[in-house]
Amino acid sequence: MLACAMLHSSGNLSFRSIANMTAFTSSDEDQAFSASWRTTHDADDHASCLQHWKQRYDQLTAGLFSGNFEEFWFDNLQVFRERTNQSVHEAGQSWEGSRTFGVPVEIDGKGWYCGQILDLNSIITLKGGEEMDFRTPKVQEILAVTTDAAALNDYALQVEHRDIEAELAGKRVLPASAEQAATLRDFLGTVMASLRATPEMLRHAAMRKALEQAIYGSLIASINPDTEHRPTPSGHARRLVVERAREYMNAHIEEPITVADLCAELRVSRRTLQYSFQDVLNLNPVSFLRALRLNGVRRDLKRAADHSASVADIAARWGFWHLSHFAADYKSMFGELPSETLRNAGHRID
């Protein structure tokens, strides 16, 4: 039986080490996020790691079971990684109203997922309420995301003009290429590494929003769209899109605007936004918005009254969740590291 070993508090966060389980949670009333890590030595115990799922794991191959599990929860998302060293049969369901995607990181042996062969380039999916029937390979490490299906579909409709739930109907293994699987695997691995290093960044609503949208974009990119001809907007229409986008950005200059915000406000797809910015400004909207957010960070760093302000906190408030990429982009833009801007803030005379 697991027993509580220690409890530490820091600001509005708490860190708990519970025997072979570690948990890191927000103590805010809204429970903005939680993070947990666990090592297991029993397949049945391992099945209980995943919150709000109904699962049963039966060990199929002989030998001492060893598993590792880590999970991050925030807003509409449950992001997790699990590793097992024995073949197990996994049965059960995810939480109601959810949609799950998974991609293997490592496998040794053959696996079967809902009647189909699982290999390293498989992207699997499961809808809440559907029965999972999964015989894992002898060794398996998998990265996965479970999210609110309606939230993902609303995002896809607004930003990509795609009905993802309709496209996924009846599918359990997506017809993805090796490149698509590798892209999703690498992206989710980067997300997990960033959250593992600095889970406290999830305190910031803007960072959670930016990360949620980045994950949604990556998941949608792994789903091959139904082939259809989509007319491109005319030159006049593209100029109008950019004009309206800039008006919106000027009116929200102190906010971390995202591409999804612009798509929702202008009622255009990401593709239309991309064509319009590239044609009119010779710059893609992602780069344009990143530049605005970098300038927002710089203004906040320069305004910092004392050194109690953290670069990571300010970056997170502007939606930057990958700190090393942020620091590199910031230095490329302004010729100095964000820490140097913050350090010099106290020496400037207003």
Disulfide bonds with the S-S distance in Angstrom:
none
